[in-house]
């Protein structure tokens, strides 16, 4: 369990150091690795003693307290994606307004009365 907690702490510190330069794919990989470690920790707590749980609880809480920093970065990516989608939608609307919606090979016949 100590190995998992240490690995989680190191991964989180590395993530904090690289957060400014992380792109969406990299932060996604980071979060997946972190989730795997957290799941392994949850599985390990089933066999851990109460003393071990108390020992690691403060270290894990310290790591979890950094979550808002990572969430803020994820929200920035979400907002950027939302703005890009809005631009695409606006462009599509404008393009549709100027596109021909009729068949250029059709013929019209006038009738004389």
C-alpha positions in Angstrom: 0.0 0.0 0.0 2.9 2.3 0.7 4.2 1.8 -2.8 0.8 2.8 -4.3 0.5 5.9 -2.1 4.1 6.9 -3.0 3.3 6.3 -6.7 0.2 8.4 -6.5 2.1 11.3 -4.8 4.8 11.2 -7.4 2.4 11.1 -10.3 0.4 14.0 -8.9 3.6 16.1 -8.4 4.7 15.3 -11.9 1.3 16.3 -13.2 1.4 19.6 -11.3 4.8 20.3 -12.8 3.6 19.6 -16.4 0.1 21.0 -16.0 0.8 24.3 -17.8 2.1 22.5 -20.9 -0.4 19.5 -20.9 -2.7 19.1 -23.8 -6.1 17.4 -23.6 -4.7 14.0 -24.5 -1.9 14.1 -22.0 -4.1 15.2 -19.1 -6.5 12.4 -20.1 -3.7 9.9 -19.8 -2.7 11.4 -16.5 -6.2 11.1 -15.1 -6.5 7.5 -16.3 -3.2 6.5 -14.6 -4.3 8.3 -11.5 -7.7 6.5 -11.6 -5.9 3.1 -11.9 -3.8 3.8 -8.8 -6.8 5.0 -6.8 -8.7 1.8 -7.8 -5.7 -0.3 -6.7 -5.7 1.7 -3.4 -9.3 1.0 -2.8 -8.7 -2.7 -3.4 -5.8 -2.7 -1.1 -7.7 -1.0 1.8 -9.8 -4.2 2.1 -6.8 -6.0 3.5 -5.2 -3.1 5.3 -5.3 -2.6 9.1 -6.9 0.4 10.7 -3.5 1.7 11.6 -2.3 1.5 8.0 -5.5 3.3 6.9 -4.9 6.1 9.4 -1.2 6.4 8.3 -2.0 6.8 4.6 -5.2 8.8 5.0 -3.5 12.1 5.5 -1.2 11.5 2.5 -4.1 10.6 0.3 -6.1 13.6 1.4 -3.2 15.8 0.5 -3.2 14.4 -3.0 -7.0 14.7 -3.3 -6.9 18.3 -2.1 -5.1 19.1 -5.4 -8.0 17.9 -7.5 -9.5 21.4 -8.0 -6.3 22.5 -9.8 -6.7 19.6 -12.3 -10.4 20.2 -12.6 -9.8 23.8 -13.5 -7.5 22.7 -16.4 -10.2 20.2 -17.6 -12.8 22.9 -17.5 -10.5 25.2 -19.6 -10.3 22.4 -22.2 -14.1 21.9 -22.1 -14.7 25.7 -22.6 -12.2 25.8 -25.5 -14.0 22.9 -27.2 -17.4 24.5 -26.6 -16.2 27.7 -28.2 -14.8 25.8 -31.2 -18.1 23.9 -31.6 -20.0 27.2 -31.5 -17.7 28.6 -34.2 -18.3 25.6 -36.4 -22.0 25.8 -35.9 -22.0 29.5 -36.8 -20.0 28.8 -39.9 -22.3 26.0 -40.9 -25.3 28.3 -40.5 -23.7 31.0 -42.6 -22.6 28.6 -45.3 -26.1 27.1 -45.5 -27.5 30.6 -46.0 -25.5 31.2 -49.1 -25.6 27.7 -50.6 -27.9 26.9 -53.4 -30.8 24.8 -52.2 -32.2 24.2 -55.6 -31.4 22.0 -58.6 -29.5 24.0 -61.2 -30.8 21.7 -64.0 -34.4 22.1 -63.3 -36.7 23.8 -65.8 -39.7 26.1 -65.3 -42.5 26.3 -67.8 -44.8 29.3 -68.0 -48.3 28.8 -69.2 -50.1 31.3 -71.4 -53.6 32.0 -70.5 
